[in-house]
Amino acid sequence: MALKINKISDHGEITLPDPPITHLLFSTTKLAWLFTIIRIYVGWQWVQASWHKVTDPAWVQTGAALKGFWMGAVAVPDTGKAAITYDWYRSFLQFLLDANAYTWFAKLIAYGELLVGIGLIVGALVGIAAFFGALMNFSFMLAGSASTNPVLFLLAVVLMLAWKVAGYYGLDYYLLPMLGTPWGKNRAPTPKPTAMRA
């Protein structure tokens, strides 16, 4: 069975069609309402997680809270299993501790969580906000903190896949077309391919 080709560009690039379920989920606005619920839920989780940090001097002034978290994460107990599975990540956190990076990194986390949450709630650049949220979830999991991180990471991946439609009921309805994607409001119509001469 031959592979169905959707389009060949002038440069010879081949565009393959999406499977119908992928097209329905990630390329149409039919289920945009579902992604709106997911992104508002995930965004609210990030706002809640950040709020106690941005109002706590141990996060936004001294970084002592993050220092304590990192010290607990890199500690190797006499008995039992360490919180961090990968030695390279333990070494990375130890390097940050030794460099006193917690003094500025704590602010980055606190305000980063807040910005991710706001971006997701209002639907502004959802794919980018979800990426940075997933990056933080992944980092927290590498440091041995499970909590809600696995679920939020999975939902962030879903939002990244649905970046074209997840913010349809939000600011992305206006932002993405201004950037030239994805609904084609500002695009010229694609010319029909001409038959090739033999």
N, C-alpha and C positions, 0 to 999 in steps of 0.2 A: 504494500500500500504506500503510495507516494505521500510525502509530507505536504500539507496544504500551505502555500505561501501567501501571506496577506498582501505584501507590498515589497517591491524592489525599488530602492532609491536610485537617483541619478549616479550615485557613487558605487552602486552595486551592493549596498547593505540590504540584507533581507530582514523583514519584520515578520515574525511568526505570530499567528493569532493566539489569543489566550483561550484556555478551556472555558466553556460556558459558565461554570460556577465561579471561576476566578474573575471573569468579566463582570458577572452579576455583582460580586462582592466588592471588587476594587476599582471598577471602571464605570459604574453607573451610580446614579444618586438614589436608586430604589431603596437601598438599605442605609442611607446616610443617617437616618434617625437612630439606628442601632449604634453606629459609631459615635454619634453625638452623646448618647447615654454613656458609652464606655469612656470617652475622653473626658466628660465632665466628672465621672466617678474617679478616674485616675488623677485628674487635675486637682480635685478636692482632697484626695489623699496626700498629694504633694504639698498643697497649701497648709494642711493640718500638720504635716511633718516639719514644715519649715517654720511655722509660726512661733513655736517655743524656742527655736534656734535664733531667729532674728530679734527676739526680745530678750535674749539671755546674753549677758556680757561674757560668759564663759565660751560662747560661740563667736560673737561678733567683735569682741575686744581682745581677749587674751588668747583664745583658741584652746583653753585648757580642757574643754569638754572633748574636743577632737583628739587632743593629746592623750587623754585617758582612754578613749576608745581604741586608738592605735596601739597604746601600750598593752592593753588587754588582748588585742588581736595578735600581737607579735610574741606574747609570752608563751613559753613552752613549759607546760606543767610537768612536775616530776612523775606524776602518774596520770594516765589518761591521754586523750588525743588533743593536740593543739587545735585552736579555732581555725587557723589557716592551713589548708591542705597543701598548697603549692609553695615551695621554698622561695621561688623567685619573687612571689608576691610579698612574702614576709620580708625578704631583703629590700624590696622596694619601699615598703612602709617603714622599715628601720632606717633606710636612707632619708626618708622624709622627716622622721623623728630627729635624727642626728642633725639635720639641716634646719631644725626648728620651723619647718614649713607649715606646721599646724597653725601658726599665728595668722597666716594669710589664707591657708587652704580652708579653714573653718568658715571664714566669711564667704569664700567661693561656694562652698556646699550650701550654707544657709540661704544665701540670696539666689543661688542657682536653683535650689528646690522651689523657692517661691516663684521665680520666673517661669520654670517649667509648668508649675501648677496653674498660674495665670494664663499662660499661652494655651494650655489645653482647655481650660474652662471657657475662654472667649473664642477658641477655635482659630488662633493666629499661628500660622506656620506649624501646623500640627505635626507634620513629619519630623521637623527639626526638634521641636519640643519633646516629642516622644523619644527621639534618638538620645537626647541628653538625659532624659529620665531613665531610659534603659541602661545607659552607660553608668549612671549612679547606682541603679539596682544591681548591676553586674559587679561593680566595685564593692558594694556592701556584701554581696554574697561571697566574693572572693576573700573578704576579710572575715568570713565566718558568721555573718549575721543573716539568718534566714528571715525570720519575721514575715512580713508581707511581701518581701522583695521578689520571690519567685513568681507570685501571681501578678504583681505590678509589672515585672519584666515581660511576662507573656502578653499582657494586655498592651504594653508599649510596642511590642513587636507587631501585634495586630494593627495598631494605629499607624505604625510605619508602613506596613503593607497597604493600608487604606488611605495613605496620605492625600490622594487626589479627592477623596469624597468625605473624609472624616471631619473636615472643617467646613463642609458645604453649608451647614446651618451655623455659621459663625463668621468670623472676620475673613477666613480664607475665601469665602464667596467673593470678596472684593480684592483681597491681596493676590491670590494666585493668578487671576486673569491679568492683573496689572504687571505681573512678572512674566506673562506670556504662557501660562499653563494653568490648568489642564483642560478647561472647558472650551477653549477656542474662541472666546468672545472677541478677541483682538486679532485673530489670525485670518489671513487671506485664505480663500478656499483652495484646497489642494487640486492642482490640475489633473485631469484624467490622463492616464498613461497612453501614449500613442503606440500604434503597432510598429514593430521593428521591421525594417526592410531586409530582405534576404540578400 
